[in-house]
Amino acid sequence: MYFVFKVYDVNNDDLIDLGDLVAILKMMVGNYVDDLRVHRIAERSLKETDKNNDGVIDFDEFCSAFAHKDIDESQKVKFSCSC
């Protein structure tokens, strides 16, 4: 789990913040999703995972978020396309 946490910790400060989430999402979706939507997804993910409301996700919060999920399944990004 720590390895996956560090993948999301883009700035290597042992916390995952909004900037980290936006950077990872942009790497995952490239130009297929506009910046506003990426930012909204990142904000929602942070809000859902940041249990103590300090604006960042620490390792314990990260682990708690994945405690009852299949890691392979949870790494998939789901978004709709109105093509």
Secondary structure by P-SEA (a helix, b strand, c coil): caaaaaaacccccccccaaaaaaaaaaaccccccaaaaaaaaaaaaaaccccccccccaaaaaaaacccccccccbbbbbbcc
